[in-house]
Amino acid sequence: MKIEVRQEDITTLDVDAIVNAANKTLRGGGGVDGAIHRAGGKEILKECKEIGGCETGEAVMTTAGEMPARHVIHTVGPVWNGGENNEDELLQNCYKNSLQLAVENGLQTIAFPNISTGVYGFPKERAARIAVETVEQVLKDEPSVEKVFFICFDKENYNLYIDLLKE
């Protein structure tokens, strides 16, 4: 199975890349974003400042600083506004563009958090379905990615992903 679900701290993973649910400024924030910036150290923030920012649905890459992962792929998820503002498509783009960046850089293992489901308010079940379906589709077309991890902070998200992968 190329997809695995875990409930643990994404900053501790020894993978080619962890994905950061970043904000547009790439300057760190709360949730996963803050945890990654704290664990990775000053190097990540320095590289993010050089990049300058990232638009919703897009992805950029930095080193992982002091974390075991080798890279951080920063992607900006959509803020939920009722589903009438292309939120689904923008969330799909987060996963597609992150995986495309991984492929372009020869990365084979990548770990995703639950993008947009925290303070951005995206409904968790809807976001999980988009994440799983998008990643499964990309993996069909891109055999170079060996393993994708969905790293869940809470039991609710963990159970949603486990159930979706059983379907």
PyMOL commands that place a pseudoatom at each C-alpha (Angstrom):
pseudoatom trace, name=CA, resn=MET, resi=1, chain=A, elem=C, hetatm=0, pos=[0.000, 0.000, 0.000]
pseudoatom trace, name=CA, resn=LYS, resi=2, chain=A, elem=C, hetatm=0, pos=[1.434, 3.326, -1.054]
pseudoatom trace, name=CA, resn=ILE, resi=3, chain=A, elem=C, hetatm=0, pos=[-0.723, 5.296, 1.413]
pseudoatom trace, name=CA, resn=GLU, resi=4, chain=A, elem=C, hetatm=0, pos=[-0.458, 5.078, 5.180]
pseudoatom trace, name=CA, resn=VAL, resi=5, chain=A, elem=C, hetatm=0, pos=[-2.347, 6.922, 7.908]
pseudoatom trace, name=CA, resn=ARG, resi=6, chain=A, elem=C, hetatm=0, pos=[-0.731, 7.769, 11.233]
pseudoatom trace, name=CA, resn=GLN, resi=7, chain=A, elem=C, hetatm=0, pos=[-1.633, 9.803, 14.274]
pseudoatom trace, name=CA, resn=GLU, resi=8, chain=A, elem=C, hetatm=0, pos=[1.619, 11.427, 15.363]
pseudoatom trace, name=CA, resn=ASP, resi=9, chain=A, elem=C, hetatm=0, pos=[3.756, 14.553, 15.213]
pseudoatom trace, name=CA, resn=ILE, resi=10, chain=A, elem=C, hetatm=0, pos=[4.609, 15.357, 11.580]
pseudoatom trace, name=CA, resn=THR, resi=11, chain=A, elem=C, hetatm=0, pos=[7.788, 17.184, 12.655]
pseudoatom trace, name=CA, resn=THR, resi=12, chain=A, elem=C, hetatm=0, pos=[9.370, 13.916, 13.849]
pseudoatom trace, name=CA, resn=LEU, resi=13, chain=A, elem=C, hetatm=0, pos=[9.101, 11.979, 10.588]
pseudoatom trace, name=CA, resn=ASP, resi=14, chain=A, elem=C, hetatm=0, pos=[12.144, 10.816, 8.663]
pseudoatom trace, name=CA, resn=VAL, resi=15, chain=A, elem=C, hetatm=0, pos=[10.800, 11.250, 5.126]
pseudoatom trace, name=CA, resn=ASP, resi=16, chain=A, elem=C, hetatm=0, pos=[11.912, 13.075, 2.014]
pseudoatom trace, name=CA, resn=ALA, resi=17, chain=A, elem=C, hetatm=0, pos=[9.353, 15.833, 2.612]
pseudoatom trace, name=CA, resn=ILE, resi=18, chain=A, elem=C, hetatm=0, pos=[6.725, 16.889, 5.079]
pseudoatom trace, name=CA, resn=VAL, resi=19, chain=A, elem=C, hetatm=0, pos=[4.010, 19.222, 3.891]
pseudoatom trace, name=CA, resn=ASN, resi=20, chain=A, elem=C, hetatm=0, pos=[3.293, 22.392, 5.806]
pseudoatom trace, name=CA, resn=ALA, resi=21, chain=A, elem=C, hetatm=0, pos=[-0.233, 23.792, 5.895]
pseudoatom trace, name=CA, resn=ALA, resi=22, chain=A, elem=C, hetatm=0, pos=[1.185, 27.283, 5.523]
pseudoatom trace, name=CA, resn=ASN, resi=23, chain=A, elem=C, hetatm=0, pos=[-0.278, 30.759, 5.299]
pseudoatom trace, name=CA, resn=LYS, resi=24, chain=A, elem=C, hetatm=0, pos=[0.320, 33.015, 2.294]
pseudoatom trace, name=CA, resn=THR, resi=25, chain=A, elem=C, hetatm=0, pos=[3.210, 34.880, 3.938]
pseudoatom trace, name=CA, resn=LEU, resi=26, chain=A, elem=C, hetatm=0, pos=[5.108, 31.637, 4.760]
pseudoatom trace, name=CA, resn=ARG, resi=27, chain=A, elem=C, hetatm=0, pos=[6.168, 33.264, 8.025]
pseudoatom trace, name=CA, resn=GLY, resi=28, chain=A, elem=C, hetatm=0, pos=[4.816, 30.652, 10.412]
pseudoatom trace, name=CA, resn=GLY, resi=29, chain=A, elem=C, hetatm=0, pos=[1.616, 30.718, 12.373]
pseudoatom trace, name=CA, resn=GLY, resi=30, chain=A, elem=C, hetatm=0, pos=[-0.422, 28.376, 14.500]
pseudoatom trace, name=CA, resn=GLY, resi=31, chain=A, elem=C, hetatm=0, pos=[-1.152, 24.677, 14.222]
pseudoatom trace, name=CA, resn=VAL, resi=32, chain=A, elem=C, hetatm=0, pos=[1.042, 22.581, 11.932]
pseudoatom trace, name=CA, resn=ASP, resi=33, chain=A, elem=C, hetatm=0, pos=[2.654, 25.699, 10.468]
pseudoatom trace, name=CA, resn=GLY, resi=34, chain=A, elem=C, hetatm=0, pos=[3.870, 26.935, 13.835]
pseudoatom trace, name=CA, resn=ALA, resi=35, chain=A, elem=C, hetatm=0, pos=[5.012, 23.458, 14.889]
pseudoatom trace, name=CA, resn=ILE, resi=36, chain=A, elem=C, hetatm=0, pos=[7.080, 23.041, 11.709]
pseudoatom trace, name=CA, resn=HIS, resi=37, chain=A, elem=C, hetatm=0, pos=[8.704, 26.449, 12.047]
pseudoatom trace, name=CA, resn=ARG, resi=38, chain=A, elem=C, hetatm=0, pos=[9.527, 25.820, 15.728]
pseudoatom trace, name=CA, resn=ALA, resi=39, chain=A, elem=C, hetatm=0, pos=[10.923, 22.328, 15.121]
pseudoatom trace, name=CA, resn=GLY, resi=40, chain=A, elem=C, hetatm=0, pos=[12.830, 23.247, 11.968]
pseudoatom trace, name=CA, resn=GLY, resi=41, chain=A, elem=C, hetatm=0, pos=[14.515, 26.335, 13.327]
pseudoatom trace, name=CA, resn=LYS, resi=42, chain=A, elem=C, hetatm=0, pos=[15.535, 29.646, 11.779]
pseudoatom trace, name=CA, resn=GLU, resi=43, chain=A, elem=C, hetatm=0, pos=[16.716, 28.221, 8.448]
pseudoatom trace, name=CA, resn=ILE, resi=44, chain=A, elem=C, hetatm=0, pos=[13.159, 27.505, 7.297]
pseudoatom trace, name=CA, resn=LEU, resi=45, chain=A, elem=C, hetatm=0, pos=[11.960, 31.025, 8.047]
pseudoatom trace, name=CA, resn=LYS, resi=46, chain=A, elem=C, hetatm=0, pos=[15.017, 32.466, 6.293]
pseudoatom trace, name=CA, resn=GLU, resi=47, chain=A, elem=C, hetatm=0, pos=[14.269, 30.446, 3.144]
pseudoatom trace, name=CA, resn=CYS, resi=48, chain=A, elem=C, hetatm=0, pos=[10.563, 31.320, 3.330]
pseudoatom trace, name=CA, resn=LYS, resi=49, chain=A, elem=C, hetatm=0, pos=[11.410, 35.018, 3.475]
pseudoatom trace, name=CA, resn=GLU, resi=50, chain=A, elem=C, hetatm=0, pos=[13.581, 34.601, 0.361]
pseudoatom trace, name=CA, resn=ILE, resi=51, chain=A, elem=C, hetatm=0, pos=[10.685, 32.894, -1.469]
pseudoatom trace, name=CA, resn=GLY, resi=52, chain=A, elem=C, hetatm=0, pos=[8.414, 35.745, -0.456]
pseudoatom trace, name=CA, resn=GLY, resi=53, chain=A, elem=C, hetatm=0, pos=[5.031, 34.041, -0.237]
pseudoatom trace, name=CA, resn=CYS, resi=54, chain=A, elem=C, hetatm=0, pos=[2.719, 31.494, -1.792]
pseudoatom trace, name=CA, resn=GLU, resi=55, chain=A, elem=C, hetatm=0, pos=[-0.794, 31.679, -3.224]
pseudoatom trace, name=CA, resn=THR, resi=56, chain=A, elem=C, hetatm=0, pos=[-3.668, 29.439, -2.157]
pseudoatom trace, name=CA, resn=GLY, resi=57, chain=A, elem=C, hetatm=0, pos=[-3.405, 26.012, -3.790]
pseudoatom trace, name=CA, resn=GLU, resi=58, chain=A, elem=C, hetatm=0, pos=[0.225, 26.512, -4.803]
pseudoatom trace, name=CA, resn=ALA, resi=59, chain=A, elem=C, hetatm=0, pos=[3.316, 24.903, -3.247]
pseudoatom trace, name=CA, resn=VAL, resi=60, chain=A, elem=C, hetatm=0, pos=[6.940, 25.878, -2.630]
pseudoatom trace, name=CA, resn=MET, resi=61, chain=A, elem=C, hetatm=0, pos=[9.815, 23.979, -1.048]
pseudoatom trace, name=CA, resn=THR, resi=62, chain=A, elem=C, hetatm=0, pos=[12.506, 24.652, 1.542]
pseudoatom trace, name=CA, resn=THR, resi=63, chain=A, elem=C, hetatm=0, pos=[14.925, 22.524, 3.493]
pseudoatom trace, name=CA, resn=ALA, resi=64, chain=A, elem=C, hetatm=0, pos=[13.610, 21.023, 6.746]
pseudoatom trace, name=CA, resn=GLY, resi=65, chain=A, elem=C, hetatm=0, pos=[16.158, 22.690, 9.010]
pseudoatom trace, name=CA, resn=GLU, resi=66, chain=A, elem=C, hetatm=0, pos=[16.642, 20.712, 12.210]
pseudoatom trace, name=CA, resn=MET, resi=67, chain=A, elem=C, hetatm=0, pos=[13.877, 18.150, 11.558]
pseudoatom trace, name=CA, resn=PRO, resi=68, chain=A, elem=C, hetatm=0, pos=[14.582, 14.566, 10.399]
pseudoatom trace, name=CA, resn=ALA, resi=69, chain=A, elem=C, hetatm=0, pos=[12.775, 15.185, 7.087]
pseudoatom trace, name=CA, resn=ARG, resi=70, chain=A, elem=C, hetatm=0, pos=[14.927, 16.527, 4.281]
pseudoatom trace, name=CA, resn=HIS, resi=71, chain=A, elem=C, hetatm=0, pos=[12.481, 19.089, 2.887]
pseudoatom trace, name=CA, resn=VAL, resi=72, chain=A, elem=C, hetatm=0, pos=[9.349, 21.022, 3.744]
pseudoatom trace, name=CA, resn=ILE, resi=73, chain=A, elem=C, hetatm=0, pos=[6.788, 21.593, 1.025]
pseudoatom trace, name=CA, resn=HIS, resi=74, chain=A, elem=C, hetatm=0, pos=[4.714, 24.610, 2.014]
pseudoatom trace, name=CA, resn=THR, resi=75, chain=A, elem=C, hetatm=0, pos=[1.205, 24.769, 0.574]
pseudoatom trace, name=CA, resn=VAL, resi=76, chain=A, elem=C, hetatm=0, pos=[-1.540, 27.248, 1.332]
pseudoatom trace, name=CA, resn=GLY, resi=77, chain=A, elem=C, hetatm=0, pos=[-4.934, 25.684, 1.835]
pseudoatom trace, name=CA, resn=PRO, resi=78, chain=A, elem=C, hetatm=0, pos=[-8.204, 27.491, 1.243]
pseudoatom trace, name=CA, resn=VAL, resi=79, chain=A, elem=C, hetatm=0, pos=[-10.215, 29.132, 3.988]
pseudoatom trace, name=CA, resn=TRP, resi=80, chain=A, elem=C, hetatm=0, pos=[-13.687, 27.571, 4.060]
pseudoatom trace, name=CA, resn=ASN, resi=81, chain=A, elem=C, hetatm=0, pos=[-16.349, 30.059, 2.984]
pseudoatom trace, name=CA, resn=GLY, resi=82, chain=A, elem=C, hetatm=0, pos=[-19.304, 27.735, 2.522]
pseudoatom trace, name=CA, resn=GLY, resi=83, chain=A, elem=C, hetatm=0, pos=[-17.994, 25.866, -0.519]
pseudoatom trace, name=CA, resn=GLU, resi=84, chain=A, elem=C, hetatm=0, pos=[-18.970, 28.438, -3.125]
pseudoatom trace, name=CA, resn=ASN, resi=85, chain=A, elem=C, hetatm=0, pos=[-15.487, 29.901, -3.728]
pseudoatom trace, name=CA, resn=ASN, resi=86, chain=A, elem=C, hetatm=0, pos=[-13.606, 27.036, -5.405]
pseudoatom trace, name=CA, resn=GLU, resi=87, chain=A, elem=C, hetatm=0, pos=[-12.510, 25.665, -2.013]
pseudoatom trace, name=CA, resn=ASP, resi=88, chain=A, elem=C, hetatm=0, pos=[-12.605, 22.031, -3.211]
pseudoatom trace, name=CA, resn=GLU, resi=89, chain=A, elem=C, hetatm=0, pos=[-10.495, 22.756, -6.296]
pseudoatom trace, name=CA, resn=LEU, resi=90, chain=A, elem=C, hetatm=0, pos=[-8.026, 24.843, -4.315]
pseudoatom trace, name=CA, resn=LEU, resi=91, chain=A, elem=C, hetatm=0, pos=[-7.612, 22.048, -1.769]
pseudoatom trace, name=CA, resn=GLN, resi=92, chain=A, elem=C, hetatm=0, pos=[-7.088, 19.509, -4.573]
pseudoatom trace, name=CA, resn=ASN, resi=93, chain=A, elem=C, hetatm=0, pos=[-4.416, 21.809, -5.970]
pseudoatom trace, name=CA, resn=CYS, resi=94, chain=A, elem=C, hetatm=0, pos=[-2.599, 21.791, -2.605]
pseudoatom trace, name=CA, resn=TYR, resi=95, chain=A, elem=C, hetatm=0, pos=[-2.154, 18.025, -2.876]
pseudoatom trace, name=CA, resn=LYS, resi=96, chain=A, elem=C, hetatm=0, pos=[-1.472, 17.941, -6.628]
pseudoatom trace, name=CA, resn=ASN, resi=97, chain=A, elem=C, hetatm=0, pos=[1.065, 20.767, -6.558]
pseudoatom trace, name=CA, resn=SER, resi=98, chain=A, elem=C, hetatm=0, pos=[2.821, 19.402, -3.474]
pseudoatom trace, name=CA, resn=LEU, resi=99, chain=A, elem=C, hetatm=0, pos=[3.163, 15.979, -5.088]
pseudoatom trace, name=CA, resn=GLN, resi=100, chain=A, elem=C, hetatm=0, pos=[4.290, 17.533, -8.378]
pseudoatom trace, name=CA, resn=LEU, resi=101, chain=A, elem=C, hetatm=0, pos=[7.016, 19.442, -6.537]
pseudoatom trace, name=CA, resn=ALA, resi=102, chain=A, elem=C, hetatm=0, pos=[8.083, 16.208, -4.855]
pseudoatom trace, name=CA, resn=VAL, resi=103, chain=A, elem=C, hetatm=0, pos=[8.265, 14.395, -8.204]
pseudoatom trace, name=CA, resn=GLU, resi=104, chain=A, elem=C, hetatm=0, pos=[10.200, 17.230, -9.869]
pseudoatom trace, name=CA, resn=ASN, resi=105, chain=A, elem=C, hetatm=0, pos=[12.780, 17.010, -7.081]
pseudoatom trace, name=CA, resn=GLY, resi=106, chain=A, elem=C, hetatm=0, pos=[13.082, 13.223, -7.018]
pseudoatom trace, name=CA, resn=LEU, resi=107, chain=A, elem=C, hetatm=0, pos=[11.396, 12.840, -3.616]
pseudoatom trace, name=CA, resn=GLN, resi=108, chain=A, elem=C, hetatm=0, pos=[9.840, 9.451, -2.941]
pseudoatom trace, name=CA, resn=THR, resi=109, chain=A, elem=C, hetatm=0, pos=[8.267, 9.751, 0.516]
pseudoatom trace, name=CA, resn=ILE, resi=110, chain=A, elem=C, hetatm=0, pos=[5.967, 12.593, 1.533]
pseudoatom trace, name=CA, resn=ALA, resi=111, chain=A, elem=C, hetatm=0, pos=[3.807, 13.268, 4.581]
pseudoatom trace, name=CA, resn=PHE, resi=112, chain=A, elem=C, hetatm=0, pos=[0.698, 15.458, 4.548]
pseudoatom trace, name=CA, resn=PRO, resi=113, chain=A, elem=C, hetatm=0, pos=[-1.105, 17.034, 7.485]
pseudoatom trace, name=CA, resn=ASN, resi=114, chain=A, elem=C, hetatm=0, pos=[-4.867, 17.634, 7.383]
pseudoatom trace, name=CA, resn=ILE, resi=115, chain=A, elem=C, hetatm=0, pos=[-4.734, 20.787, 5.248]
pseudoatom trace, name=CA, resn=SER, resi=116, chain=A, elem=C, hetatm=0, pos=[-7.296, 23.548, 5.932]
pseudoatom trace, name=CA, resn=THR, resi=117, chain=A, elem=C, hetatm=0, pos=[-9.254, 21.621, 8.598]
pseudoatom trace, name=CA, resn=GLY, resi=118, chain=A, elem=C, hetatm=0, pos=[-8.033, 23.641, 11.597]
pseudoatom trace, name=CA, resn=VAL, resi=119, chain=A, elem=C, hetatm=0, pos=[-8.554, 27.379, 11.861]
pseudoatom trace, name=CA, resn=TYR, resi=120, chain=A, elem=C, hetatm=0, pos=[-9.330, 27.553, 8.105]
pseudoatom trace, name=CA, resn=GLY, resi=121, chain=A, elem=C, hetatm=0, pos=[-12.551, 25.668, 8.891]
pseudoatom trace, name=CA, resn=PHE, resi=122, chain=A, elem=C, hetatm=0, pos=[-12.740, 23.230, 5.962]
pseudoatom trace, name=CA, resn=PRO, resi=123, chain=A, elem=C, hetatm=0, pos=[-15.164, 20.413, 6.892]
pseudoatom trace, name=CA, resn=LYS, resi=124, chain=A, elem=C, hetatm=0, pos=[-12.975, 17.505, 7.967]
pseudoatom trace, name=CA, resn=GLU, resi=125, chain=A, elem=C, hetatm=0, pos=[-14.800, 14.701, 6.168]
pseudoatom trace, name=CA, resn=ARG, resi=126, chain=A, elem=C, hetatm=0, pos=[-14.965, 16.653, 2.908]
pseudoatom trace, name=CA, resn=ALA, resi=127, chain=A, elem=C, hetatm=0, pos=[-11.279, 17.591, 3.159]
pseudoatom trace, name=CA, resn=ALA, resi=128, chain=A, elem=C, hetatm=0, pos=[-10.256, 13.995, 3.899]
pseudoatom trace, name=CA, resn=ARG, resi=129, chain=A, elem=C, hetatm=0, pos=[-12.166, 12.692, 0.870]
pseudoatom trace, name=CA, resn=ILE, resi=130, chain=A, elem=C, hetatm=0, pos=[-10.553, 15.313, -1.395]
pseudoatom trace, name=CA, resn=ALA, resi=131, chain=A, elem=C, hetatm=0, pos=[-7.112, 14.478, 0.005]
pseudoatom trace, name=CA, resn=VAL, resi=132, chain=A, elem=C, hetatm=0, pos=[-7.446, 10.713, -0.430]
pseudoatom trace, name=CA, resn=GLU, resi=133, chain=A, elem=C, hetatm=0, pos=[-9.018, 10.863, -3.898]
pseudoatom trace, name=CA, resn=THR, resi=134, chain=A, elem=C, hetatm=0, pos=[-6.491, 13.404, -5.175]
pseudoatom trace, name=CA, resn=VAL, resi=135, chain=A, elem=C, hetatm=0, pos=[-3.475, 11.521, -3.823]
pseudoatom trace, name=CA, resn=GLU, resi=136, chain=A, elem=C, hetatm=0, pos=[-4.749, 8.183, -5.161]
pseudoatom trace, name=CA, resn=GLN, resi=137, chain=A, elem=C, hetatm=0, pos=[-5.209, 9.717, -8.623]
pseudoatom trace, name=CA, resn=VAL, resi=138, chain=A, elem=C, hetatm=0, pos=[-1.736, 11.276, -8.648]
pseudoatom trace, name=CA, resn=LEU, resi=139, chain=A, elem=C, hetatm=0, pos=[-0.150, 8.014, -7.479]
pseudoatom trace, name=CA, resn=LYS, resi=140, chain=A, elem=C, hetatm=0, pos=[-1.768, 6.161, -10.412]
pseudoatom trace, name=CA, resn=ASP, resi=141, chain=A, elem=C, hetatm=0, pos=[-0.080, 8.558, -12.830]
pseudoatom trace, name=CA, resn=GLU, resi=142, chain=A, elem=C, hetatm=0, pos=[3.205, 8.979, -10.960]
pseudoatom trace, name=CA, resn=PRO, resi=143, chain=A, elem=C, hetatm=0, pos=[4.944, 5.737, -9.938]
pseudoatom trace, name=CA, resn=SER, resi=144, chain=A, elem=C, hetatm=0, pos=[8.092, 7.456, -8.633]
pseudoatom trace, name=CA, resn=VAL, resi=145, chain=A, elem=C, hetatm=0, pos=[6.354, 8.371, -5.358]
pseudoatom trace, name=CA, resn=GLU, resi=146, chain=A, elem=C, hetatm=0, pos=[6.853, 5.349, -3.125]
pseudoatom trace, name=CA, resn=LYS, resi=147, chain=A, elem=C, hetatm=0, pos=[4.892, 6.322, -0.022]
pseudoatom trace, name=CA, resn=VAL, resi=148, chain=A, elem=C, hetatm=0, pos=[2.420, 9.001, 1.043]
pseudoatom trace, name=CA, resn=PHE, resi=149, chain=A, elem=C, hetatm=0, pos=[1.577, 9.430, 4.696]
pseudoatom trace, name=CA, resn=PHE, resi=150, chain=A, elem=C, hetatm=0, pos=[-1.480, 11.221, 6.010]
pseudoatom trace, name=CA, resn=ILE, resi=151, chain=A, elem=C, hetatm=0, pos=[-0.445, 12.439, 9.443]
pseudoatom trace, name=CA, resn=CYS, resi=152, chain=A, elem=C, hetatm=0, pos=[-3.424, 13.202, 11.640]
pseudoatom trace, name=CA, resn=PHE, resi=153, chain=A, elem=C, hetatm=0, pos=[-3.207, 15.372, 14.715]
pseudoatom trace, name=CA, resn=ASP, resi=154, chain=A, elem=C, hetatm=0, pos=[-6.451, 14.116, 16.200]
pseudoatom trace, name=CA, resn=LYS, resi=155, chain=A, elem=C, hetatm=0, pos=[-8.362, 10.847, 16.423]
pseudoatom trace, name=CA, resn=GLU, resi=156, chain=A, elem=C, hetatm=0, pos=[-11.319, 12.257, 14.450]
pseudoatom trace, name=CA, resn=ASN, resi=157, chain=A, elem=C, hetatm=0, pos=[-9.206, 12.900, 11.346]
pseudoatom trace, name=CA, resn=TYR, resi=158, chain=A, elem=C, hetatm=0, pos=[-7.341, 9.621, 11.807]
pseudoatom trace, name=CA, resn=ASN, resi=159, chain=A, elem=C, hetatm=0, pos=[-10.617, 7.668, 11.791]
pseudoatom trace, name=CA, resn=LEU, resi=160, chain=A, elem=C, hetatm=0, pos=[-11.918, 9.575, 8.753]
pseudoatom trace, name=CA, resn=TYR, resi=161, chain=A, elem=C, hetatm=0, pos=[-8.827, 8.674, 6.710]
pseudoatom trace, name=CA, resn=ILE, resi=162, chain=A, elem=C, hetatm=0, pos=[-8.813, 5.038, 7.844]
pseudoatom trace, name=CA, resn=ASP, resi=163, chain=A, elem=C, hetatm=0, pos=[-12.478, 4.674, 6.841]
pseudoatom trace, name=CA, resn=LEU, resi=164, chain=A, elem=C, hetatm=0, pos=[-11.919, 6.351, 3.460]
pseudoatom trace, name=CA, resn=LEU, resi=165, chain=A, elem=C, hetatm=0, pos=[-8.984, 4.095, 2.635]
pseudoatom trace, name=CA, resn=LYS, resi=166, chain=A, elem=C, hetatm=0, pos=[-11.080, 1.009, 3.420]
pseudoatom trace, name=CA, resn=GLU, resi=167, chain=A, elem=C, hetatm=0, pos=[-13.649, 2.014, 0.747]
for i in range(1, 167): cmd.bond("trace and resi %d" % i, "trace and resi %d" % (i + 1))
show_as sticks, trace
zoom trace
